[in-house]
């Protein structure tokens, strides 16, 4: 058995080192030592370090067949291991080498990692090769052949020619199954809630270094599993009809008069993104009166947007809607499409360009659903997550660090800030299943968890009010999505997508209620409009305080369905059933057609970024 374990260990280590040492070569080829990149030795080492877990996961996939062969050999006499694996090694060596060389060569043109985009050019190789010379192509073909032979030779060197049947077959099989369990953990990326994804390699604001850390084979295969021609989805209308229906629904330029709610154009901006905090928990929105007394109070003290709807139904999706002003998508999460989400605008990116320091704080696993990749791509200079807290704090909740600890961390972090403008985004965690919190106000676990988060918010805001931070501060309180509660009602109805949005802080002129129908995705344009910052890149975000906001409506999506609501009522359409589920107070073709046109338009836009 020792021979078998040694072989698998050596094969794993060999492939792992091949991937790890591809990274400095990628960096050097793409100008890591040039004046524009000026990468240091520390950068090279950090890239190798932060990409190592993804490299290991990819190796775990590759050695799957050798592992099966070794397992079979336990029960077979004189198993010809090397002979059987030679064809597989050739394929594996080609895969490893081609993805590396093509990624390395194309990055200087594309400036993003190798993904399924390449298949859009394979059908027309003449056009794809138009930007390079024949010599350029031939050199890289030669390099592919050379490195393939080298990698193939390394794999052969660590592979025994023959494996004999072992006397201890049962023990050997158990041992191999234990190794299988380890391989599964390596492939998965550990025992946490998040699985291996491209974003886990992102570790800094420099996108070149983040991209250098990403395993090119993993990037390609992961994107292939998600690759779709988005422009061909949800084609309800021909282009002329779609444009006619969509025209005027979203505008990117403000009108002549904009209602000014702030007493400064350069406040410090803190966004509190609340986990699943739907309107049914807010008494001032007609919800439970005693669950959120602090939020109820704040809604009276600040700017209260009373008719706001979440765009989507999951944290990763709602985050993109709130920060980047993008619409909710019913069949795809943008954070899981690194190439797409890296091209999105964001509040953080705009404020960073104005000299703001930007950071994001969350007590959970920031690698979940590639959130880390999205956040790093959209202007957040520093990320804080579960790993920055003590083990006791990290295990205080099933999802990570309970809100009382993260709010305490947030306050101390802000209190110790030096001079200069800053923007911080903070995501709560405790109002999430399984709703286990150190708080005892309600017997109902759901209400109790929401009451706990509200209590944490109240204490935090009170601390801010008594500190010098308050005078120049704008706190934006908005949930990532709503909550289906109580569970005996239809989950996709407007009741569960309506959310509060509250602005408080010393930067507020006076309390105001804004009753216009709007979306969570309108936050970026509305906020940046108040700061006199251009928001024209936010295609689907509207400044609802602008004079141009003449037709208030909201659009939201759920799992392969959407809803459109305006002053006439709401229409909810299920794409799976291809039928209207809700029409209140009565059927309205205008609502249905506009909702379809928006869904078709946003997927056309997605295809183009």
Secondary structure as the mmCIF struct_conf table of DSSP 4:
data_model
#
loop_
_struct_conf.conf_type_id
_struct_conf.id
_struct_conf.beg_label_comp_id
_struct_conf.beg_label_asym_id
_struct_conf.beg_label_seq_id
_struct_conf.end_label_comp_id
_struct_conf.end_label_asym_id
_struct_conf.end_label_seq_id
HELX_RH_AL_P HELX_RH_AL_P1 UNK A 2 UNK A 29
TURN_TY1_P TURN_TY1_P1 UNK A 30 UNK A 33
BEND BEND1 UNK A 34 UNK A 34
TURN_TY1_P TURN_TY1_P2 UNK A 35 UNK A 37
HELX_RH_AL_P HELX_RH_AL_P2 UNK A 41 UNK A 62
TURN_TY1_P TURN_TY1_P3 UNK A 63 UNK A 63
HELX_RH_AL_P HELX_RH_AL_P3 UNK A 64 UNK A 73
TURN_TY1_P TURN_TY1_P4 UNK A 74 UNK A 75
BEND BEND2 UNK A 76 UNK A 78
STRN STRN1 UNK A 79 UNK A 79
HELX_RH_AL_P HELX_RH_AL_P4 UNK A 81 UNK A 110
BEND BEND3 UNK A 112 UNK A 112
HELX_RH_3T_P HELX_RH_3T_P1 UNK A 116 UNK A 118
HELX_RH_AL_P HELX_RH_AL_P5 UNK A 119 UNK A 122
TURN_TY1_P TURN_TY1_P5 UNK A 123 UNK A 124
HELX_RH_AL_P HELX_RH_AL_P6 UNK A 125 UNK A 128
HELX_RH_3T_P HELX_RH_3T_P2 UNK A 129 UNK A 131
BEND BEND4 UNK A 132 UNK A 132
HELX_RH_AL_P HELX_RH_AL_P7 UNK A 134 UNK A 157
TURN_TY1_P TURN_TY1_P6 UNK A 158 UNK A 158
BEND BEND5 UNK A 159 UNK A 159
BEND BEND6 UNK A 161 UNK A 161
STRN STRN2 UNK A 163 UNK A 163
HELX_LH_PP_P HELX_LH_PP_P1 UNK A 164 UNK A 166
BEND BEND7 UNK A 167 UNK A 167
HELX_RH_AL_P HELX_RH_AL_P8 UNK A 169 UNK A 188
TURN_TY1_P TURN_TY1_P7 UNK A 189 UNK A 189
BEND BEND8 UNK A 190 UNK A 194
HELX_RH_3T_P HELX_RH_3T_P3 UNK A 198 UNK A 201
BEND BEND9 UNK A 204 UNK A 205
HELX_RH_AL_P HELX_RH_AL_P9 UNK A 207 UNK A 213
BEND BEND10 UNK A 214 UNK A 214
HELX_RH_AL_P HELX_RH_AL_P10 UNK A 216 UNK A 226
HELX_RH_3T_P HELX_RH_3T_P4 UNK A 230 UNK A 232
BEND BEND11 UNK A 233 UNK A 234
BEND BEND12 UNK A 237 UNK A 237
HELX_RH_AL_P HELX_RH_AL_P11 UNK A 239 UNK A 246
TURN_TY1_P TURN_TY1_P8 UNK A 247 UNK A 249
BEND BEND13 UNK A 250 UNK A 250
BEND BEND14 UNK A 253 UNK A 253
BEND BEND15 UNK A 256 UNK A 256
STRN STRN3 UNK A 258 UNK A 258
STRN STRN4 UNK A 262 UNK A 262
BEND BEND16 UNK A 263 UNK A 263
BEND BEND17 UNK A 265 UNK A 266
STRN STRN5 UNK A 268 UNK A 274
TURN_TY1_P TURN_TY1_P9 UNK A 275 UNK A 276
STRN STRN6 UNK A 278 UNK A 278
HELX_RH_3T_P HELX_RH_3T_P5 UNK A 279 UNK A 281
HELX_RH_3T_P HELX_RH_3T_P6 UNK A 283 UNK A 285
TURN_TY1_P TURN_TY1_P10 UNK A 286 UNK A 286
BEND BEND18 UNK A 287 UNK A 287
TURN_TY1_P TURN_TY1_P11 UNK A 289 UNK A 291
HELX_RH_AL_P HELX_RH_AL_P12 UNK A 293 UNK A 301
BEND BEND19 UNK A 302 UNK A 302
STRN STRN7 UNK A 303 UNK A 309
BEND BEND20 UNK A 311 UNK A 311
BEND BEND21 UNK A 313 UNK A 314
HELX_RH_AL_P HELX_RH_AL_P13 UNK A 315 UNK A 324
HELX_LH_PP_P HELX_LH_PP_P2 UNK A 326 UNK A 328
BEND BEND22 UNK A 330 UNK A 331
HELX_RH_3T_P HELX_RH_3T_P7 UNK A 334 UNK A 336
HELX_RH_AL_P HELX_RH_AL_P14 UNK A 338 UNK A 341
TURN_TY1_P TURN_TY1_P12 UNK A 342 UNK A 343
HELX_RH_AL_P HELX_RH_AL_P15 UNK A 347 UNK A 353
TURN_TY1_P TURN_TY1_P13 UNK A 354 UNK A 355
STRN STRN8 UNK A 357 UNK A 362
BEND BEND23 UNK A 363 UNK A 364
TURN_TY1_P TURN_TY1_P14 UNK A 366 UNK A 367
HELX_RH_3T_P HELX_RH_3T_P8 UNK A 368 UNK A 370
HELX_RH_AL_P HELX_RH_AL_P16 UNK A 371 UNK A 377
TURN_TY1_P TURN_TY1_P15 UNK A 378 UNK A 379
BEND BEND24 UNK A 381 UNK A 381
STRN STRN9 UNK A 382 UNK A 384
HELX_RH_3T_P HELX_RH_3T_P9 UNK A 386 UNK A 388
BEND BEND25 UNK A 389 UNK A 389
HELX_RH_AL_P HELX_RH_AL_P17 UNK A 391 UNK A 394
TURN_TY1_P TURN_TY1_P16 UNK A 395 UNK A 395
BEND BEND26 UNK A 396 UNK A 396
STRN STRN10 UNK A 397 UNK A 397
TURN_TY1_P TURN_TY1_P17 UNK A 398 UNK A 399
STRN STRN11 UNK A 400 UNK A 400
BEND BEND27 UNK A 401 UNK A 401
HELX_RH_AL_P HELX_RH_AL_P18 UNK A 403 UNK A 415
TURN_TY1_P TURN_TY1_P18 UNK A 416 UNK A 416
BEND BEND28 UNK A 419 UNK A 420
STRN STRN12 UNK A 422 UNK A 427
BEND BEND29 UNK A 430 UNK A 432
TURN_TY1_P TURN_TY1_P19 UNK A 433 UNK A 434
BEND BEND30 UNK A 438 UNK A 438
BEND BEND31 UNK A 441 UNK A 441
BEND BEND32 UNK A 443 UNK A 444
HELX_RH_AL_P HELX_RH_AL_P19 UNK A 445 UNK A 465
TURN_TY1_P TURN_TY1_P20 UNK A 466 UNK A 466
BEND BEND33 UNK A 467 UNK A 467
HELX_RH_3T_P HELX_RH_3T_P10 UNK A 468 UNK A 472
STRN STRN13 UNK A 473 UNK A 479
BEND BEND34 UNK A 480 UNK A 481
BEND BEND35 UNK A 486 UNK A 486
TURN_TY1_P TURN_TY1_P21 UNK A 487 UNK A 488
BEND BEND36 UNK A 489 UNK A 489
TURN_TY1_P TURN_TY1_P22 UNK A 491 UNK A 492
BEND BEND37 UNK A 493 UNK A 493
HELX_RH_3T_P HELX_RH_3T_P11 UNK A 494 UNK A 496
TURN_TY1_P TURN_TY1_P23 UNK A 497 UNK A 497
STRN STRN14 UNK A 498 UNK A 504
BEND BEND38 UNK A 505 UNK A 505
TURN_TY1_P TURN_TY1_P24 UNK A 506 UNK A 507
STRN STRN15 UNK A 508 UNK A 508
BEND BEND39 UNK A 510 UNK A 510
STRN STRN16 UNK A 512 UNK A 514
STRN STRN17 UNK A 518 UNK A 519
HELX_RH_3T_P HELX_RH_3T_P12 UNK A 520 UNK A 522
HELX_RH_AL_P HELX_RH_AL_P20 UNK A 523 UNK A 530
TURN_TY1_P TURN_TY1_P25 UNK A 531 UNK A 532
TURN_TY1_P TURN_TY1_P26 UNK A 536 UNK A 537
TURN_TY1_P TURN_TY1_P27 UNK A 539 UNK A 540
TURN_TY1_P TURN_TY1_P28 UNK A 544 UNK A 545
STRN STRN18 UNK A 546 UNK A 546
TURN_TY1_P TURN_TY1_P29 UNK A 547 UNK A 548
BEND BEND40 UNK A 551 UNK A 551
STRN STRN19 UNK A 554 UNK A 558
TURN_TY1_P TURN_TY1_P30 UNK A 559 UNK A 560
STRN STRN20 UNK A 561 UNK A 566
TURN_TY1_P TURN_TY1_P31 UNK A 567 UNK A 568
STRN STRN21 UNK A 569 UNK A 574
TURN_TY1_P TURN_TY1_P32 UNK A 575 UNK A 578
STRN STRN22 UNK A 579 UNK A 584
BEND BEND41 UNK A 585 UNK A 586
HELX_RH_AL_P HELX_RH_AL_P21 UNK A 589 UNK A 608
#
